[in-house]
């Protein structure tokens, strides 16, 4: 039989996600935490790359894959990142008053000192990939795509026993300049990755009295 007569390969069968998998997935969601307290143990670079590869399979508007992963590894550069965090955090603290300011000052809001992996996630809004599909009416969807990639990485990290902390207390333009990246790129999240020092199913901000979770029914609206 010639190559021309060879039948095309059959498409792969879709996986079957059984009840056990669904229960494990729910557990994964419940135990995903914004981690600020890390052990200093090194993380295998191959695992970090595997997590980025998973994140790279996330949905994106127009299949544009607009996220840009920046591994921040230099000691001097990390020191500058920490300094920018301290500056921005002091500015944020000044916006609170009284007991709320005192509570804010006590919160641990980053793992920048301890986390062995620093991963900044940017979005490139000028990417030509995807030819602008889906962005003409809602250009913000390109940023949402990068958020979806972060969430995929977050869940993947939890499945491998790693914690992720999303640090947002930065001036995005200052961080873009500090990391010597194109001015057109926008910071979406600065992530700390590592093995958690402690495990909790409740969010740290809830545990330390900043904000409790509220009932789902307050966020569901039905329009008949």
C-alpha positions in Angstrom: 0.0 0.0 0.0 1.4 3.3 -1.0 1.7 6.3 1.3 -1.2 7.9 -0.6 -3.4 5.0 0.3 -2.5 5.1 4.0 -5.5 6.1 6.0 -5.1 9.2 8.2 -4.6 8.6 11.9 -7.7 8.5 14.0 -8.2 11.5 16.2 -7.4 10.9 19.8 -10.3 9.9 22.0 -11.3 12.5 24.5 -10.4 11.7 28.1 -13.1 10.5 30.6 -13.0 12.5 33.9 -14.6 10.3 36.5 -16.1 11.1 39.9 -12.8 10.5 41.6 -11.0 13.0 39.3 -13.8 15.6 39.7 -13.5 15.3 43.5 -9.8 15.7 43.3 -10.2 18.7 41.1 -12.6 20.3 43.6 -10.0 19.7 46.3 -7.4 21.3 44.2 -9.5 24.4 43.8 -10.2 24.6 47.6 -6.6 24.2 48.5 -5.2 26.7 46.0 -3.8 29.5 48.2 -2.1 32.8 47.7 1.1 31.8 49.5 3.3 34.4 51.2 5.3 32.0 53.5 7.8 29.9 51.6 10.6 27.4 52.4 13.9 28.4 50.8 14.3 25.0 49.2 15.2 25.1 45.5 12.6 24.2 42.9 13.7 22.1 40.0 13.9 24.4 36.9 12.4 21.6 34.8 9.3 21.7 37.0 9.1 25.5 36.6 9.3 25.1 32.8 6.7 22.4 32.9 4.3 24.7 34.7 5.0 27.5 32.2 4.3 25.0 29.4 0.9 24.2 31.0 0.1 27.9 31.4 1.0 28.3 27.7 -1.9 26.0 26.8 -4.4 28.4 28.5 -7.2 30.0 26.5 -6.4 33.3 24.9 -8.4 35.8 22.8 -7.8 35.1 19.1 -5.4 32.3 20.1 -2.9 35.2 20.6 -1.0 33.8 23.6 -0.1 37.3 24.7 1.5 36.4 28.0 5.2 36.9 28.5 7.0 35.0 31.3 10.0 36.7 32.8 12.2 34.7 35.2 13.9 37.2 37.6 17.0 35.4 38.8 19.7 37.9 39.4 20.3 38.8 43.1 20.8 42.5 42.5 17.7 42.6 40.3 15.6 40.9 43.0 16.9 43.4 45.6 15.6 46.2 43.3 12.3 44.5 43.0 12.0 44.2 46.8 12.9 47.8 47.2 10.1 48.8 44.7 7.7 46.6 46.7 8.6 48.3 50.0 8.1 51.7 48.4 4.7 50.8 46.9 3.7 49.1 50.1 4.5 52.2 52.2 2.4 54.3 49.8 -0.5 51.8 50.1 -0.3 51.8 53.9 -0.6 55.6 53.9 -4.1 55.2 52.3 -5.4 53.4 55.4 -6.1 54.9 58.9 -6.6 53.8 62.4 -7.1 50.1 63.2 -7.2 49.2 59.5 -3.8 50.8 59.0 -2.4 48.9 62.0 -3.8 45.6 60.7 -2.4 46.3 57.2 1.0 47.0 58.6 1.0 43.5 60.3 0.1 41.6 57.2 2.7 39.6 55.3 1.9 40.6 51.7 4.7 39.0 49.8 7.1 36.1 49.8 9.8 38.1 47.9 12.4 37.4 50.5 12.1 33.7 50.8 10.6 32.4 47.5 13.3 30.6 45.4 11.5 31.5 42.1 10.4 34.9 41.0 8.3 34.9 37.8 6.9 38.1 36.4 4.0 37.8 34.0 3.5 40.5 31.4 1.0 40.9 28.5 2.1 42.2 25.1 -1.0 44.1 23.9 0.7 44.8 20.6 1.2 41.2 19.6 0.3 40.5 16.0 -0.5 36.8 16.8 -4.3 36.3 16.5 -4.7 39.2 14.1 -6.7 41.1 16.6 -9.6 38.7 16.6 -11.9 39.3 19.5 -10.1 42.5 20.6 -11.8 45.1 18.5 -14.8 45.3 20.7 -13.2 44.2 24.0 -9.4 45.0 23.9 -9.2 44.2 27.6 -9.6 40.5 26.8 -5.9 40.3 25.9 -5.1 41.1 29.6 -7.8 38.6 30.7 -5.9 36.0 28.6 -2.7 36.5 30.7 -4.8 36.2 33.9 -6.1 32.8 32.6 -2.5 31.7 32.1 -1.6 32.7 35.6 -4.5 30.8 37.0 -3.6 27.7 35.1 0.0 27.9 36.4 -1.3 28.4 39.9 -3.4 25.3 39.9 -0.6 23.3 38.3 1.8 24.4 40.9 -0.6 23.4 43.7 -0.9 19.9 42.1 2.9 19.5 42.3 3.0 20.7 45.9 4.2 24.2 45.1 2.7 27.4 46.3 2.3 30.6 44.3 2.0 34.1 45.7 0.7 36.9 43.4 2.3 40.2 44.4 0.5 43.2 43.0 1.9 46.0 45.2 4.2 47.5 42.5 4.1 50.4 40.2 3.8 48.5 36.9 5.7 51.0 34.8 8.5 51.1 37.4 8.8 47.3 37.3 8.7 47.2 33.5 11.6 49.8 33.4 13.5 48.0 36.2 13.4 44.7 34.3 14.4 46.5 31.1 11.4 45.2 29.1 9.5 46.9 26.2 7.5 49.8 27.4 4.5 48.5 25.6 4.4 45.4 27.8 2.0 45.6 30.8 2.6 43.9 34.1 -0.2 41.4 35.0 1.3 39.7 38.0 4.6 39.2 39.8 4.6 35.6 41.1 6.6 34.0 43.9 6.9 30.2 43.6 8.2 27.7 46.1 7.3 25.1 48.6 4.9 26.4 51.3 6.2 26.8 54.8 2.7 26.0 56.1 -0.6 24.7 54.7 -4.0 26.2 55.2 -7.4 25.7 53.5 -8.6 29.2 54.5 -7.1 32.4 52.8 -4.5 34.2 54.8 -6.3 37.5 54.7 -9.4 35.8 56.2 -7.3 34.1 58.8 -5.7 37.3 59.9 -9.0 39.3 60.0 -8.7 41.5 56.9 -11.6 40.1 54.9 -13.9 37.1 55.3 -15.4 35.3 52.3 -19.0 36.2 51.6 -21.9 34.1 50.4 -22.1 33.2 46.7 -25.7 34.3 46.4 -24.6 37.9 46.7 -22.8 37.6 43.4 -25.4 35.8 41.4 -28.0 37.8 39.4 -30.8 36.3 37.4 -32.5 38.3 34.6 -35.7 36.6 33.5 
